[in-house]
Amino acid sequence: MRDIPEGGPQEGPNKRPPDTYRAAAALHAAAIDLSHCRARFVQPSESHATLGELIEVQQHLMNVLQGLCQWHQQVQAGTDFADQRQSVDGVLEAAFELQTALQHADSLHQALIRAHHAGTQVRWYTPDTDPHE
């Protein structure tokens, strides 16, 4: 697996990407690893704990989206990007779409919390539990 996913910043041989990008690349790699697990659990109760972890991850992703949205709203034409119509439109559209993504992320976060709460009502078996008791 590559250290940095395709589509990252163009860097020279001795330059390292910004820390924000490096963290996003690491999250990308971790998400790939998690997706390969295919929700297999040694103990059924691990599913509930995993969902709890995903709630925390989703909260952090929402924080990142909020930061990206604010950053796009504050960049300056001619300083941070080319002062031309296409660039200005692209920045405005990115800020708008990030705000939309943040709203959807909040809905997802709330659904994950509800699913986690529902899981608290389950009496999970462990490998040493007799399911007939």
C-alpha positions as CSV (number, residue, x, y, z in Angstrom):
1,M,0.0,0.0,0.0
2,R,1.3,3.5,-0.8
3,D,2.1,5.8,2.1
4,I,0.2,8.6,0.5
5,P,-3.0,8.0,-1.6
6,E,-3.2,9.2,-5.2
7,G,-4.5,12.7,-5.7
8,G,-2.4,14.3,-3.0
9,P,-0.5,17.5,-3.2
10,Q,2.3,17.6,-5.8
11,E,5.5,17.4,-3.8
12,G,9.2,17.2,-4.7
13,P,11.4,14.3,-3.7
14,N,12.5,15.8,-0.4
15,K,9.3,17.6,0.6
16,R,6.7,16.2,2.9
17,P,3.0,16.9,2.6
18,P,1.4,19.3,5.1
19,D,0.4,17.7,8.4
20,T,-3.3,18.0,7.6
21,Y,-3.0,16.1,4.4
22,R,-0.7,13.4,6.1
23,A,-3.4,12.9,8.8
24,A,-6.1,12.6,6.1
25,A,-3.9,10.0,4.3
26,A,-3.4,8.0,7.5
27,L,-7.2,8.1,8.1
28,H,-7.7,6.9,4.5
29,A,-5.4,3.9,5.1
30,A,-7.1,3.1,8.4
31,A,-10.5,3.2,6.8
32,I,-9.4,0.8,4.1
33,D,-8.1,-1.6,6.8
34,L,-11.4,-1.3,8.7
35,S,-13.4,-1.9,5.5
36,H,-11.5,-5.1,4.9
37,C,-12.6,-6.5,8.3
38,R,-16.1,-6.9,6.9
39,A,-17.7,-6.6,10.4
40,R,-16.4,-9.9,11.8
41,F,-16.2,-10.1,15.6
42,V,-14.6,-12.6,17.9
43,Q,-17.2,-11.6,20.5
44,P,-20.6,-10.2,19.4
45,S,-20.3,-7.4,22.0
46,E,-17.4,-6.0,20.0
47,S,-19.9,-4.8,17.4
48,H,-21.3,-2.4,20.0
49,A,-17.9,-1.2,21.0
50,T,-16.9,-0.8,17.4
51,L,-20.0,1.3,16.8
52,G,-19.0,3.5,19.8
53,E,-15.6,4.0,18.2
54,L,-17.2,5.0,14.9
55,I,-19.4,7.6,16.6
56,E,-16.1,9.2,17.9
57,V,-14.6,9.0,14.5
58,Q,-17.6,10.6,12.9
59,Q,-17.5,13.4,15.5
60,H,-13.8,14.1,14.5
61,L,-14.7,14.0,10.8
62,M,-17.4,16.6,11.5
63,N,-14.8,18.8,13.1
64,V,-12.6,18.4,10.0
65,L,-15.5,19.3,7.7
66,Q,-16.3,22.3,9.8
67,G,-12.7,23.5,9.6
68,L,-12.5,22.9,5.9
69,C,-15.7,24.8,5.4
70,Q,-14.5,27.7,7.4
71,W,-11.1,27.7,5.6
72,H,-12.8,27.8,2.2
73,Q,-15.0,30.7,3.4
74,Q,-12.0,32.7,4.5
75,V,-9.5,32.2,1.7
76,Q,-8.6,35.3,-0.3
77,A,-8.6,35.6,-4.1
78,G,-5.2,36.7,-5.3
79,T,-3.5,35.6,-2.1
80,D,-4.6,31.9,-1.6
81,F,-5.8,31.2,-5.1
82,A,-5.9,32.8,-8.6
83,D,-8.2,35.8,-8.8
84,Q,-10.2,34.6,-11.8
85,R,-13.9,33.8,-12.2
86,Q,-13.4,30.0,-12.4
87,S,-11.3,29.9,-9.2
88,V,-13.7,32.1,-7.3
89,D,-16.7,30.0,-8.3
90,G,-14.8,26.8,-7.3
91,V,-14.0,28.1,-3.9
92,L,-17.6,29.3,-3.3
93,E,-19.0,26.0,-4.5
94,A,-16.6,24.0,-2.4
95,A,-17.6,26.0,0.7
96,F,-21.3,25.5,-0.1
97,E,-20.9,21.7,-0.6
98,L,-18.8,21.4,2.5
99,Q,-21.6,23.0,4.5
100,T,-24.1,20.5,2.9
101,A,-21.7,17.6,3.7
102,L,-21.5,18.9,7.3
103,Q,-25.3,18.8,7.6
104,H,-25.4,15.2,6.2
105,A,-22.6,14.2,8.6
106,D,-24.6,15.5,11.5
107,S,-27.5,13.4,10.4
108,L,-25.3,10.4,10.1
109,H,-23.8,11.1,13.6
110,Q,-27.2,11.2,15.1
111,A,-28.2,7.9,13.4
112,L,-25.0,6.2,14.7
113,I,-25.8,7.4,18.3
114,R,-29.4,6.0,18.0
115,A,-28.0,2.7,16.7
116,H,-25.5,2.6,19.6
117,H,-28.2,3.3,22.1
118,A,-30.3,0.5,20.6
119,G,-27.3,-1.8,21.0
120,T,-27.2,-1.1,24.8
121,Q,-30.5,-3.0,25.0
122,V,-29.0,-6.2,23.6
123,R,-27.8,-8.9,25.9
124,W,-24.7,-9.9,23.9
125,Y,-23.3,-13.5,24.2
126,T,-19.7,-14.1,24.8
127,P,-17.8,-17.2,23.8
128,D,-18.3,-18.6,27.3
129,T,-22.0,-17.7,27.6
130,D,-24.6,-20.5,27.3
131,P,-27.2,-19.0,24.9
132,H,-29.9,-21.2,26.5
133,E,-29.6,-19.6,30.0
